């Protein structure tokens, strides 16, 4: 059962062009908690609204699944998200991340972990230069140690 649910989950997010938000209740429990670095959302209606707003503002979004570990009531799925957003001149942006989900018959908890800088800050004109410079400085410092 858990492998089937995880496959449904992955298929749901695979490509935003094929996403059917009415099918969300086949994967998620009514009282689901969703968390990412920017949001905490409680309940299926709020998650549906969040995803609808997010996907209305992008021109492309697809997930490439890299690895997974599935247990009796939880799973970790490593992925690359490829997306284009008009605010970033429709440049293709790729972000690596991991989703952790907990489930019984449906997903009751979903947390996405990813680098917000890689997703957003690195692509903002002035701020992107600053964050890339800081990352380079930190990397140099850790190599010297």
Helices and strands as residue ranges (DSSP letters): H 2-14, G 16-18, G 21-23, H 24-27, E 28-35, E 40-42, H 44-56, E 58-70, E 74-85, G 86-88, E 93-103, E 107-114, H 116-119, G 121-123, H 125-144
